[in-house]
Amino acid sequence: MAVESTMLPLGTPLPDFTLPDPDGGSHGPANTPDAPGVLVAFMCNHCPYVQHVATAFGSLARQWASDGLAVLAVNANDVSAYPDDAPELMGPFAKQHGWDFPYLVDESQEVARAYRAACTPDFFLFDRDRRLVYRGRLDASRPGSGIPVTGEELAAAVTAVLSGTPVPDQQRPSIGCSIKWK
């Protein structure tokens, strides 16, 4: 069943975290103190909404990272109920879609709760001061909609953060599969 993101209030300070990747490394926003912004994306492997945007998001994120943005993806789903989201399958999924940013395991679901993440995908963009300036959807495309995945809404926000200009006020919630809570 599709749900909308909760739209965490703009200006919220970045909830810091350190999470493992499936290969045993640890990553978090504190690893990139000089980045002009931080994008935290709640994702998973099995969700058709994530699968619909995964390759385009990977391409966009590579460009944004080359411009200095820190990009982190978090999988908070209960893998006992959704084994397709298990850590051992995350690396192959990320590689298949060209993700070269950390894809992290939030087994306790504490990070998802701190962000009030509700669905996958769900995007949270923080500026240089680590304040929330964008939350919501990548763009208007959905599985079966016939609308191409462009990432235009999130891309406009990222461009503003990277250039130090105000982020567009119009922000719409993401729609996707609910986070699979324990």
Backbone as JSON Lines, residues from 0, in Angstrom:
{"i":0,"aa":"M","n":[0.84,-1.18,0.0],"ca":[0.0,0.0,0.0],"c":[0.88,1.24,0.0]}
{"i":1,"aa":"A","n":[0.6,2.18,-0.87],"ca":[1.39,3.4,-0.97],"c":[1.04,4.35,0.16]}
{"i":2,"aa":"V","n":[2.08,4.99,0.7],"ca":[1.91,6.01,1.73],"c":[2.73,7.23,1.35]}
{"i":3,"aa":"E","n":[2.39,8.37,1.94],"ca":[3.13,9.61,1.71],"c":[4.13,9.84,2.83]}
{"i":4,"aa":"S","n":[5.2,10.58,2.5],"ca":[6.16,10.97,3.51],"c":[5.51,11.94,4.5]}
{"i":5,"aa":"T","n":[6.1,12.04,5.68],"ca":[5.52,12.84,6.76],"c":[5.88,14.32,6.68]}
{"i":6,"aa":"M","n":[6.83,14.67,5.85],"ca":[7.22,16.07,5.66],"c":[7.74,16.68,6.96]}
{"i":7,"aa":"L","n":[8.84,16.13,7.45],"ca":[9.56,16.66,8.6],"c":[9.67,18.18,8.44]}
{"i":8,"aa":"P","n":[9.49,18.97,9.5],"ca":[9.51,20.43,9.36],"c":[10.84,20.96,8.8]}
{"i":9,"aa":"L","n":[10.72,21.89,7.86],"ca":[11.91,22.55,7.33],"c":[12.63,23.25,8.47]}
{"i":10,"aa":"G","n":[13.95,23.29,8.38],"ca":[14.76,23.9,9.43],"c":[15.19,22.92,10.51]}
{"i":11,"aa":"T","n":[14.64,21.69,10.48],"ca":[15.02,20.68,11.47],"c":[16.52,20.4,11.35]}
{"i":12,"aa":"P","n":[17.25,20.36,12.46],"ca":[18.67,20.0,12.4],"c":[18.84,18.55,11.94]}
{"i":13,"aa":"L","n":[19.9,18.3,11.21],"ca":[20.18,16.96,10.71],"c":[20.34,15.98,11.86]}
{"i":14,"aa":"P","n":[19.51,14.94,11.92],"ca":[19.73,13.9,12.93],"c":[20.97,13.08,12.53]}
{"i":15,"aa":"D","n":[22.03,13.22,13.29],"ca":[23.28,12.54,12.94],"c":[23.17,11.05,13.24]}
{"i":16,"aa":"F","n":[23.97,10.27,12.55],"ca":[23.97,8.82,12.73],"c":[25.25,8.25,12.13]}
{"i":17,"aa":"T","n":[25.56,7.06,12.54],"ca":[26.58,6.24,11.9],"c":[25.98,4.86,11.76]}
{"i":18,"aa":"L","n":[25.95,4.37,10.53],"ca":[25.36,3.07,10.25],"c":[26.33,2.22,9.44]}
{"i":19,"aa":"P","n":[26.2,0.89,9.54],"ca":[27.05,0.02,8.75],"c":[26.54,-0.14,7.32]}
{"i":20,"aa":"D","n":[27.48,-0.37,6.42],"ca":[27.11,-0.83,5.08],"c":[27.19,-2.36,5.09]}
{"i":21,"aa":"P","n":[26.69,-3.04,4.09],"ca":[26.7,-4.5,4.11],"c":[28.1,-5.12,4.1]}
{"i":22,"aa":"D","n":[29.11,-4.34,3.73],"ca":[30.49,-4.85,3.69],"c":[31.25,-4.62,4.98]}
{"i":23,"aa":"G","n":[30.6,-4.04,6.0],"ca":[31.24,-3.86,7.3],"c":[31.81,-2.48,7.55]}
{"i":24,"aa":"G","n":[31.73,-1.58,6.57],"ca":[32.16,-0.2,6.79],"c":[31.11,0.57,7.57]}
{"i":25,"aa":"S","n":[31.47,1.75,8.05],"ca":[30.53,2.62,8.77],"c":[30.52,3.98,8.11]}
{"i":26,"aa":"H","n":[29.35,4.56,8.0],"ca":[29.19,5.86,7.34],"c":[28.14,6.67,8.05]}
{"i":27,"aa":"G","n":[28.25,7.97,7.88],"ca":[27.25,8.88,8.42],"c":[27.56,10.3,7.99]}
{"i":28,"aa":"P","n":[26.68,11.23,8.26],"ca":[26.89,12.61,7.88],"c":[28.18,13.22,8.44]}
{"i":29,"aa":"A","n":[28.58,12.8,9.63],"ca":[29.79,13.36,10.24],"c":[31.05,13.01,9.44]}
{"i":30,"aa":"N","n":[30.98,12.0,8.58],"ca":[32.13,11.64,7.75],"c":[32.4,12.66,6.65]}
{"i":31,"aa":"T","n":[31.48,13.6,6.44],"ca":[31.61,14.57,5.35],"c":[31.4,16.0,5.87]}
{"i":32,"aa":"P","n":[32.23,16.45,6.82],"ca":[31.98,17.75,7.45],"c":[32.11,18.93,6.5]}
{"i":33,"aa":"D","n":[32.87,18.78,5.41],"ca":[33.07,19.89,4.49],"c":[32.09,19.91,3.32]}
{"i":34,"aa":"A","n":[31.2,18.94,3.26],"ca":[30.23,18.89,2.16],"c":[29.29,20.09,2.24]}
{"i":35,"aa":"P","n":[28.92,20.66,1.09],"ca":[28.0,21.8,1.09],"c":[26.56,21.41,1.43]}
{"i":36,"aa":"G","n":[26.31,20.13,1.54],"ca":[24.98,19.65,1.89],"c":[25.01,18.14,2.04]}
{"i":37,"aa":"V","n":[23.96,17.61,2.64],"ca":[23.83,16.17,2.86],"c":[22.44,15.74,2.41]}
{"i":38,"aa":"L","n":[22.4,14.71,1.58],"ca":[21.15,14.11,1.15],"c":[21.04,12.73,1.77]}
{"i":39,"aa":"V","n":[19.98,12.5,2.54],"ca":[19.71,11.2,3.14],"c":[18.46,10.66,2.45]}
{"i":40,"aa":"A","n":[18.59,9.5,1.82],"ca":[17.49,8.88,1.08],"c":[17.14,7.55,1.73]}
{"i":41,"aa":"F","n":[15.89,7.39,2.12],"ca":[15.44,6.1,2.64],"c":[14.97,5.26,1.47]}
{"i":42,"aa":"M","n":[15.63,4.12,1.29],"ca":[15.43,3.26,0.13],"c":[15.31,1.81,0.59]}
{"i":43,"aa":"C","n":[15.01,0.94,-0.33],"ca":[15.05,-0.5,-0.1],"c":[15.13,-1.18,-1.46]}
{"i":44,"aa":"N","n":[15.29,-2.48,-1.45],"ca":[15.42,-3.22,-2.71],"c":[14.09,-3.6,-3.33]}
{"i":45,"aa":"H","n":[13.11,-3.99,-2.51],"ca":[11.92,-4.64,-3.04],"c":[10.83,-3.69,-3.52]}
{"i":46,"aa":"C","n":[10.83,-2.46,-3.1],"ca":[9.73,-1.53,-3.38],"c":[9.68,-1.14,-4.86]}
{"i":47,"aa":"P","n":[8.53,-1.3,-5.52],"ca":[8.43,-0.91,-6.92],"c":[8.64,0.58,-7.15]}
{"i":48,"aa":"Y","n":[8.36,1.42,-6.16],"ca":[8.59,2.86,-6.29],"c":[10.09,3.16,-6.32]}
{"i":49,"aa":"V","n":[10.85,2.46,-5.48],"ca":[12.31,2.6,-5.5],"c":[12.86,2.04,-6.8]}
{"i":50,"aa":"Q","n":[12.43,0.86,-7.18],"ca":[12.91,0.25,-8.42],"c":[12.65,1.16,-9.62]}
{"i":51,"aa":"H","n":[11.54,1.88,-9.59],"ca":[11.18,2.78,-10.68],"c":[12.17,3.94,-10.84]}
{"i":52,"aa":"V","n":[12.72,4.43,-9.73],"ca":[13.61,5.6,-9.78],"c":[15.08,5.26,-9.56]}
{"i":53,"aa":"A","n":[15.39,4.02,-9.25],"ca":[16.74,3.65,-8.76],"c":[17.86,4.03,-9.72]}
{"i":54,"aa":"T","n":[17.73,3.72,-10.99],"ca":[18.82,4.01,-11.93],"c":[18.98,5.5,-12.16]}
{"i":55,"aa":"A","n":[17.88,6.21,-12.33],"ca":[17.95,7.66,-12.51],"c":[18.52,8.33,-11.27]}
{"i":56,"aa":"F","n":[18.09,7.87,-10.09],"ca":[18.62,8.44,-8.86],"c":[20.12,8.19,-8.76]}
{"i":57,"aa":"G","n":[20.56,7.0,-9.13],"ca":[22.0,6.71,-9.11],"c":[22.79,7.66,-10.0]}
{"i":58,"aa":"S","n":[22.27,7.93,-11.19],"ca":[22.93,8.85,-12.11],"c":[22.96,10.27,-11.56]}
{"i":59,"aa":"L","n":[21.83,10.73,-11.04],"ca":[21.78,12.07,-10.46],"c":[22.72,12.17,-9.26]}
{"i":60,"aa":"A","n":[22.69,11.17,-8.4],"ca":[23.53,11.21,-7.19],"c":[25.01,11.23,-7.53]}
{"i":61,"aa":"R","n":[25.42,10.53,-8.59],"ca":[26.83,10.58,-9.01],"c":[27.23,12.01,-9.37]}
{"i":62,"aa":"Q","n":[26.37,12.71,-10.11],"ca":[26.65,14.09,-10.48],"c":[26.7,14.98,-9.25]}
{"i":63,"aa":"W","n":[25.72,14.82,-8.37],"ca":[25.69,15.65,-7.17],"c":[26.91,15.41,-6.29]}
{"i":64,"aa":"A","n":[27.3,14.16,-6.16],"ca":[28.48,13.83,-5.35],"c":[29.74,14.43,-5.98]}
{"i":65,"aa":"S","n":[29.81,14.43,-7.31],"ca":[30.99,15.04,-7.95],"c":[31.02,16.55,-7.73]}
{"i":66,"aa":"D","n":[29.87,17.14,-7.43],"ca":[29.78,18.56,-7.09],"c":[29.96,18.81,-5.6]}
{"i":67,"aa":"G","n":[30.18,17.76,-4.82],"ca":[30.49,17.9,-3.41],"c":[29.4,17.47,-2.43]}
{"i":68,"aa":"L","n":[28.19,17.21,-2.91],"ca":[27.1,16.82,-2.02],"c":[27.38,15.44,-1.42]}
{"i":69,"aa":"A","n":[27.13,15.29,-0.13],"ca":[27.22,13.97,0.51],"c":[25.88,13.27,0.3]}
{"i":70,"aa":"V","n":[25.92,12.04,-0.2],"ca":[24.71,11.26,-0.45],"c":[24.8,9.97,0.34]}
{"i":71,"aa":"L","n":[23.76,9.69,1.12],"ca":[23.68,8.47,1.9],"c":[22.29,7.86,1.71]}
{"i":72,"aa":"A","n":[22.23,6.56,1.46],"ca":[20.95,5.86,1.38],"c":[20.84,4.94,2.59]}
{"i":73,"aa":"V","n":[19.63,4.84,3.13],"ca":[19.39,4.06,4.33],"c":[18.25,3.07,4.06]}
{"i":74,"aa":"N","n":[18.5,1.81,4.38],"ca":[17.48,0.77,4.31],"c":[17.09,0.42,5.74]}
{"i":75,"aa":"A","n":[15.86,0.79,6.13],"ca":[15.4,0.57,7.49],"c":[14.37,-0.55,7.6]}
{"i":76,"aa":"N","n":[14.1,-1.24,6.5],"ca":[13.03,-2.25,6.53],"c":[13.36,-3.46,7.38]}
{"i":77,"aa":"D","n":[12.33,-4.06,7.93],"ca":[12.43,-5.3,8.7],"c":[12.72,-6.43,7.72]}
{"i":78,"aa":"V","n":[13.97,-6.89,7.69],"ca":[14.37,-7.9,6.71],"c":[13.85,-9.28,7.05]}
{"i":79,"aa":"S","n":[13.43,-9.52,8.29],"ca":[12.84,-10.83,8.58],"c":[11.49,-10.96,7.88]}
{"i":80,"aa":"A","n":[10.76,-9.87,7.74],"ca":[9.48,-9.88,7.04],"c":[9.65,-9.64,5.54]}
{"i":81,"aa":"Y","n":[10.74,-8.96,5.15],"ca":[10.99,-8.62,3.75],"c":[12.42,-9.02,3.39]}
{"i":82,"aa":"P","n":[12.66,-10.33,3.16],"ca":[14.01,-10.82,2.93],"c":[14.68,-10.26,1.67]}
{"i":83,"aa":"D","n":[13.91,-9.72,0.72],"ca":[14.53,-9.11,-0.46],"c":[15.33,-7.87,-0.1]}
{"i":84,"aa":"D","n":[15.11,-7.33,1.1],"ca":[15.84,-6.14,1.56],"c":[17.02,-6.48,2.45]}
{"i":85,"aa":"A","n":[17.37,-7.76,2.54],"ca":[18.46,-8.21,3.41],"c":[19.79,-7.56,3.01]}
{"i":86,"aa":"P","n":[20.66,-7.31,3.98],"ca":[21.94,-6.66,3.7],"c":[22.75,-7.33,2.59]}
{"i":87,"aa":"E","n":[22.74,-8.65,2.52],"ca":[23.54,-9.32,1.49],"c":[23.02,-9.05,0.07]}
{"i":88,"aa":"L","n":[21.8,-8.56,-0.05],"ca":[21.25,-8.23,-1.37],"c":[21.35,-6.75,-1.71]}
{"i":89,"aa":"M","n":[21.73,-5.95,-0.72],"ca":[21.81,-4.51,-0.94],"c":[22.94,-4.12,-1.9]}
{"i":90,"aa":"G","n":[24.11,-4.73,-1.73],"ca":[25.24,-4.4,-2.6],"c":[24.94,-4.7,-4.06]}
{"i":91,"aa":"P","n":[24.45,-5.9,-4.39],"ca":[24.1,-6.16,-5.79],"c":[23.03,-5.22,-6.34]}
{"i":92,"aa":"F","n":[22.04,-4.88,-5.52],"ca":[21.0,-3.94,-5.96],"c":[21.62,-2.57,-6.27]}
{"i":93,"aa":"A","n":[22.45,-2.09,-5.36],"ca":[23.1,-0.8,-5.56],"c":[23.96,-0.81,-6.82]}
{"i":94,"aa":"K","n":[24.72,-1.86,-7.01],"ca":[25.59,-1.96,-8.19],"c":[24.76,-1.98,-9.47]}
{"i":95,"aa":"Q","n":[23.69,-2.74,-9.47],"ca":[22.81,-2.85,-10.64],"c":[22.29,-1.48,-11.07]}
{"i":96,"aa":"H","n":[22.06,-0.59,-10.11],"ca":[21.48,0.72,-10.41],"c":[22.49,1.86,-10.41]}
{"i":97,"aa":"G","n":[23.78,1.52,-10.34],"ca":[24.81,2.53,-10.43],"c":[24.97,3.4,-9.2]}
{"i":98,"aa":"W","n":[24.61,2.86,-8.05],"ca":[24.78,3.62,-6.81],"c":[26.22,3.48,-6.34]}
{"i":99,"aa":"D","n":[26.93,4.58,-6.26],"ca":[28.29,4.53,-5.73],"c":[28.4,5.32,-4.43]}
{"i":100,"aa":"F","n":[27.28,5.59,-3.81],"ca":[27.22,6.23,-2.49],"c":[26.92,5.13,-1.47]}
{"i":101,"aa":"P","n":[27.19,5.38,-0.19],"ca":[26.91,4.36,0.82],"c":[25.42,4.03,0.91]}
{"i":102,"aa":"Y","n":[25.14,2.74,0.95],"ca":[23.79,2.2,1.13],"c":[23.83,1.46,2.45]}
{"i":103,"aa":"L","n":[23.17,1.99,3.46],"ca":[23.39,1.61,4.85],"c":[22.23,0.85,5.46]}
{"i":104,"aa":"V","n":[22.54,0.06,6.46],"ca":[21.58,-0.79,7.15],"c":[21.17,-0.15,8.47]}
{"i":105,"aa":"D","n":[19.89,0.15,8.61],"ca":[19.34,0.71,9.85],"c":[18.53,-0.39,10.53]}
{"i":106,"aa":"E","n":[19.23,-1.39,11.04],"ca":[18.56,-2.56,11.6],"c":[17.67,-2.21,12.79]}
{"i":107,"aa":"S","n":[18.09,-1.28,13.62],"ca":[17.3,-0.9,14.79],"c":[16.13,0.02,14.42]}
{"i":108,"aa":"Q","n":[16.16,0.58,13.25],"ca":[15.16,1.52,12.73],"c":[15.17,2.86,13.47]}
{"i":109,"aa":"E","n":[16.19,3.09,14.29],"ca":[16.28,4.34,15.05],"c":[16.49,5.55,14.14]}
{"i":110,"aa":"V","n":[17.27,5.38,13.08],"ca":[17.52,6.5,12.17],"c":[16.24,6.85,11.42]}
{"i":111,"aa":"A","n":[15.54,5.86,10.93],"ca":[14.26,6.13,10.24],"c":[13.29,6.85,11.16]}
{"i":112,"aa":"R","n":[13.25,6.45,12.42],"ca":[12.36,7.11,13.37],"c":[12.8,8.56,13.62]}
{"i":113,"aa":"A","n":[14.1,8.8,13.71],"ca":[14.61,10.16,13.94],"c":[14.25,11.09,12.79]}
{"i":114,"aa":"Y","n":[14.21,10.56,11.58],"ca":[13.86,11.36,10.4],"c":[12.36,11.39,10.14]}
{"i":115,"aa":"R","n":[11.62,10.59,10.9],"ca":[10.2,10.41,10.65],"c":[9.95,9.94,9.22]}
{"i":116,"aa":"A","n":[10.86,9.09,8.74],"ca":[10.7,8.51,7.41],"c":[9.45,7.64,7.42]}
{"i":117,"aa":"A","n":[8.71,7.7,6.33],"ca":[7.46,6.95,6.26],"c":[7.42,5.97,5.11]}
{"i":118,"aa":"C","n":[8.18,6.26,4.06],"ca":[8.07,5.45,2.85],"c":[9.42,5.34,2.15]}
{"i":119,"aa":"T","n":[9.43,4.48,1.15],"ca":[10.59,4.37,0.27],"c":[10.1,4.6,-1.16]}
{"i":120,"aa":"P","n":[10.76,5.51,-1.87],"ca":[11.84,6.39,-1.44],"c":[11.32,7.59,-0.65]}
{"i":121,"aa":"D","n":[12.17,8.12,0.21],"ca":[11.86,9.31,0.99],"c":[13.17,10.1,1.1]}
{"i":122,"aa":"F","n":[13.17,11.35,0.65],"ca":[14.4,12.14,0.53],"c":[14.43,13.3,1.52]}
{"i":123,"aa":"F","n":[15.6,13.52,2.12],"ca":[15.81,14.58,3.1],"c":[17.12,15.29,2.74]}
{"i":124,"aa":"L","n":[17.03,16.57,2.38],"ca":[18.2,17.35,1.97],"c":[18.49,18.43,3.0]}
{"i":125,"aa":"F","n":[19.74,18.45,3.45],"ca":[20.21,19.41,4.45],"c":[21.25,20.32,3.82]}
{"i":126,"aa":"D","n":[21.25,21.58,4.21],"ca":[22.19,22.55,3.65],"c":[23.53,22.51,4.4]}
{"i":127,"aa":"R","n":[24.38,23.46,4.08],"ca":[25.72,23.54,4.68],"c":[25.66,23.63,6.21]}
{"i":128,"aa":"D","n":[24.61,24.27,6.73],"ca":[24.45,24.41,8.17],"c":[23.76,23.2,8.8]}
{"i":129,"aa":"R","n":[23.51,22.19,7.96],"ca":[22.88,20.92,8.39],"c":[21.47,21.15,8.92]}
{"i":130,"aa":"R","n":[20.75,22.01,8.21],"ca":[19.33,22.26,8.47],"c":[18.53,21.73,7.27]}
{"i":131,"aa":"L","n":[17.38,21.14,7.56],"ca":[16.54,20.57,6.51],"c":[15.98,21.67,5.62]}
{"i":132,"aa":"V","n":[16.25,21.55,4.31],"ca":[15.76,22.54,3.35],"c":[14.83,21.91,2.31]}
{"i":133,"aa":"Y","n":[14.84,20.58,2.22],"ca":[13.94,19.89,1.28],"c":[13.63,18.51,1.83]}
{"i":134,"aa":"R","n":[12.37,18.13,1.71],"ca":[11.96,16.77,2.02],"c":[10.81,16.43,1.09]}
{"i":135,"aa":"G","n":[10.78,15.17,0.69],"ca":[9.7,14.76,-0.18],"c":[10.16,13.92,-1.35]}
{"i":136,"aa":"R","n":[9.57,14.2,-2.5],"ca":[9.73,13.32,-3.66],"c":[10.86,13.72,-4.59]}
{"i":137,"aa":"L","n":[11.26,12.76,-5.41],"ca":[12.26,12.98,-6.45],"c":[11.64,13.81,-7.57]}
{"i":138,"aa":"D","n":[10.46,13.4,-8.01],"ca":[9.73,14.08,-9.07],"c":[8.31,13.51,-9.13]}
{"i":139,"aa":"A","n":[7.56,13.83,-10.16],"ca":[6.16,13.42,-10.27],"c":[5.98,12.01,-10.84]}
{"i":140,"aa":"S","n":[7.04,11.36,-11.27],"ca":[6.91,10.04,-11.88],"c":[6.59,8.97,-10.85]}
{"i":141,"aa":"R","n":[5.75,8.03,-11.24],"ca":[5.38,6.87,-10.42],"c":[5.34,5.65,-11.32]}
{"i":142,"aa":"P","n":[5.48,4.47,-10.79],"ca":[5.38,3.28,-11.62],"c":[4.05,3.27,-12.4]}
{"i":143,"aa":"G","n":[4.13,3.05,-13.69],"ca":[2.94,2.97,-14.53],"c":[2.33,4.31,-14.9]}
{"i":144,"aa":"S","n":[2.94,5.42,-14.49],"ca":[2.35,6.74,-14.76],"c":[2.63,7.23,-16.18]}
{"i":145,"aa":"G","n":[3.65,6.69,-16.82],"ca":[4.03,7.19,-18.13],"c":[4.82,8.48,-18.07]}
{"i":146,"aa":"I","n":[5.03,9.01,-16.89],"ca":[5.82,10.24,-16.71],"c":[7.28,9.83,-16.53]}
{"i":147,"aa":"P","n":[8.18,10.38,-17.34],"ca":[9.59,10.0,-17.22],"c":[10.19,10.42,-15.87]}
{"i":148,"aa":"V","n":[11.14,9.63,-15.4],"ca":[11.87,9.95,-14.17],"c":[12.94,10.97,-14.52]}
{"i":149,"aa":"T","n":[12.79,12.18,-14.0],"ca":[13.77,13.24,-14.27],"c":[14.5,13.69,-13.01]}
{"i":150,"aa":"G","n":[13.86,13.5,-11.86],"ca":[14.44,13.98,-10.61],"c":[14.37,15.48,-10.46]}
{"i":151,"aa":"E","n":[13.56,16.15,-11.28],"ca":[13.58,17.6,-11.36],"c":[13.3,18.32,-10.04]}
{"i":152,"aa":"E","n":[12.43,17.81,-9.21],"ca":[12.09,18.51,-7.98],"c":[13.24,18.45,-6.97]}
{"i":153,"aa":"L","n":[13.78,17.26,-6.74],"ca":[14.92,17.14,-5.85],"c":[16.15,17.82,-6.46]}
{"i":154,"aa":"A","n":[16.32,17.7,-7.77],"ca":[17.47,18.32,-8.43],"c":[17.46,19.85,-8.27]}
{"i":155,"aa":"A","n":[16.29,20.46,-8.34],"ca":[16.21,21.92,-8.15],"c":[16.66,22.28,-6.74]}
{"i":156,"aa":"A","n":[16.27,21.47,-5.76],"ca":[16.68,21.73,-4.38],"c":[18.19,21.53,-4.21]}
{"i":157,"aa":"V","n":[18.73,20.47,-4.79],"ca":[20.17,20.22,-4.7],"c":[20.94,21.35,-5.37]}
{"i":158,"aa":"T","n":[20.51,21.78,-6.54],"ca":[21.18,22.89,-7.23],"c":[21.2,24.14,-6.36]}
{"i":159,"aa":"A","n":[20.09,24.42,-5.69],"ca":[20.04,25.59,-4.8],"c":[21.01,25.43,-3.64]}
{"i":160,"aa":"V","n":[21.06,24.26,-3.02],"ca":[21.99,24.04,-1.91],"c":[23.42,24.2,-2.38]}
{"i":161,"aa":"L","n":[23.76,23.62,-3.52],"ca":[25.14,23.69,-4.02],"c":[25.54,25.11,-4.41]}
{"i":162,"aa":"S","n":[24.56,25.93,-4.8],"ca":[24.87,27.31,-5.18],"c":[24.66,28.3,-4.05]}
{"i":163,"aa":"G","n":[24.17,27.8,-2.9],"ca":[23.95,28.68,-1.76],"c":[22.76,29.6,-1.91]}
{"i":164,"aa":"T","n":[21.8,29.21,-2.73],"ca":[20.59,30.02,-2.92],"c":[19.41,29.33,-2.24]}
{"i":165,"aa":"P","n":[18.31,30.06,-2.04],"ca":[17.15,29.46,-1.38],"c":[16.57,28.29,-2.17]}
{"i":166,"aa":"V","n":[16.13,27.29,-1.45],"ca":[15.5,26.12,-2.04],"c":[14.06,26.47,-2.37]}
{"i":167,"aa":"P","n":[13.54,25.99,-3.5],"ca":[12.14,26.28,-3.84],"c":[11.18,25.91,-2.7]}
{"i":168,"aa":"D","n":[10.2,26.77,-2.49],"ca":[9.23,26.57,-1.41],"c":[8.26,25.42,-1.68]}
{"i":169,"aa":"Q","n":[7.9,25.23,-2.94],"ca":[6.92,24.2,-3.25],"c":[7.58,22.82,-3.16]}
{"i":170,"aa":"Q","n":[7.13,22.06,-2.18],"ca":[7.67,20.72,-1.95],"c":[6.51,19.77,-1.73]}
{"i":171,"aa":"R","n":[6.58,18.62,-2.4],"ca":[5.49,17.65,-2.3],"c":[6.01,16.38,-1.64]}
{"i":172,"aa":"P","n":[5.15,15.73,-0.88],"ca":[5.58,14.49,-0.22],"c":[5.92,13.41,-1.23]}
{"i":173,"aa":"S","n":[6.83,12.57,-0.84],"ca":[7.12,11.38,-1.62],"c":[5.97,10.4,-1.42]}
{"i":174,"aa":"I","n":[5.81,9.52,-2.37],"ca":[4.83,8.45,-2.27],"c":[5.57,7.15,-2.57]}
{"i":175,"aa":"G","n":[5.34,6.15,-1.73],"ca":[6.01,4.88,-1.96],"c":[5.51,3.83,-0.99]}
{"i":176,"aa":"C","n":[6.26,2.75,-0.93],"ca":[5.94,1.67,0.0],"c":[6.24,2.14,1.42]}
{"i":177,"aa":"S","n":[5.43,1.74,2.35],"ca":[5.66,2.12,3.74],"c":[6.95,1.48,4.24]}
{"i":178,"aa":"I","n":[7.62,2.17,5.16],"ca":[8.73,1.54,5.88],"c":[8.15,0.31,6.57]}
{"i":179,"aa":"K","n":[8.86,-0.78,6.5],"ca":[8.38,-2.04,7.11],"c":[8.92,-2.11,8.52]}
{"i":180,"aa":"W","n":[8.1,-1.63,9.46],"ca":[8.49,-1.54,10.87],"c":[8.45,-2.92,11.51]}
{"i":181,"aa":"K","n":[9.29,-3.09,12.52],"ca":[9.3,-4.33,13.29],"c":[8.17,-4.33,14.29]}
